[in-house]
Amino acid sequence: MSLRTLLFALVLAAAPAAAATPAVTVSDAWVRALPGNLPAAGYFTLRNTGDHAITLVAASSPACGMAMLHKSETMGGMAHMSDESAIEVPAKGTLSFAPGGYHIMCMSPSAAVKPGGTVTMTLRFKDGSSVTAPFAVRNAAGK
């Protein structure tokens, strides 16, 4: 093996492995802006076109001081919201993040979170891959 071939092999071995792009699409993405510094919420539809389930484990946005995966539900007539550490989307499946269900809670939203604008959100998956998508910002009524 020549020195050149050996060096090339070492460079390839030392290069970080790029995370595979997930077989997922994001559509109908929007953020509900609330008055003042109240938290905003992100909603969207995830479509997994792959042959294996994918697991969403985190979200982030430069427009949010902190973004968290949450789920709202009503149990025994009482509304309840919980943090979610992992949300699975089945192979060839679709999962909607919508008011009253799964959503991204955007704590300490920046001035960019104003109706009529657009912010970006990055969704991170358990396998190390991620997808960044634009989210339209709507008012408290969702318009």
N, C-alpha and C positions, 0 to 999 in steps of 0.2 A: 504494500500500500504506500503510495507516495505521500509526502508531507502535505501536499495540497489537498489530497483526498481526505487525509486524517483531519486536517483543520476544518474542512467543510463539514465533515461528520460531527465534529465537536461543536461547531456553531449551531448546527441543526438540533443537536441534543440539548444544548443550553437554551435555545429559544423557548419562551413560554408557549405552551399549547393554547391555541385559540379555542375558546368555547364555541361549540357548534351553535349555529343559529337554530332556534327551536322552530318546529313546524307549527307556528302559531301566528294568527293575525289578530289585530286589535281594530275594532270598528265601533262606530257610534260613541266615541269617547267625548265626555264633557265633564266639566267641574261646576258644581253649584257654589256660587259665591254668596256669602252671607255678609250682613253689615258689620262694620267695625273690624275687630280682629278675631271674630268668631271663626272656628274651624270651618274649612270648606270640605266638600266631599267629591270624590271622583267616581264616575260611573262609565262603564264601557262593556263591550262584549268581547270575550276571548273565544276564538275558534281554533281548536287543535286539529290540524289536518294530518298529523302524524299517526303512526301505527302503535304508539305507546302513550300512556298517560303522561302528562306533564304536571309539575307541582309549582305553583306560584308561591314564593316565600318572602318577597319583599317588593316594595315600591319606593321610588324616590323622585324628587323633582326640585329643581333650583327655586321653584316658586313656593315651596313648603319648608318651613323650619324643620319639620319632621313629617314623614308620611308613614301611615300604618295601615295594615290590612285589617278591616273590621267586618263584622256581620251584625245587622240589626234583625231582630225577630220579636214577635209578640208571643209571650207564654203566659197563660192564665190571665189574659186580659191586660198584662203589663208589658210595655215596650222594654226591650233589653238590648244592649249593644255589647259585643265582646270582641277582644283582640283575636285575630286568627294568625297562627304562625305558619300555616301551610294550607293552600287551597288547591285541590286536585281538579284538573280538567281531563276527562277521559279521552282516550284515543278516538279520533274522528268525532269528537264531541264539542259542544258549545256551552259556555257558562256566561250568564249575564250578571253584571254588577249593576244593580239598580236600586233606587230608593226603596227602603224597607227590606233590603237584603245585603248582599256583599257590597262593599265599597272601599275606596281608599280615603282615609281620614287625613286631611291636610291640615296639620297643626301650624299655627303662626304663619298664615298665608302672607306672601309678599304683596306689594302694590301691583304686581303683574296679574294677580287674581282679581280681575275686574270684568264685569259683563262686556261682551263684545271682543274680548281679547282671546289669546291662545297661549297655553302653557304646555311644556313637555313633561311627560312622565316616563320613567324607565321602570319596567317590570322585570324582576329578576326571578329566575327559576332555580329549582333545586340542583339541576345539572350544571349550573354555572353560567348558563346562557342568559341573555337579556334581550328585551325589545323596547325601543323608545318610540313613543307615539305622541302626536299633537292632541291636546284636549281643548276643545272650545270652552270658553268660560261663559256661563249663563247666570242669570239672576236667581234669587231665592225661589222664584216660581218655576224655575227650570226653562225659562224662555230667553 
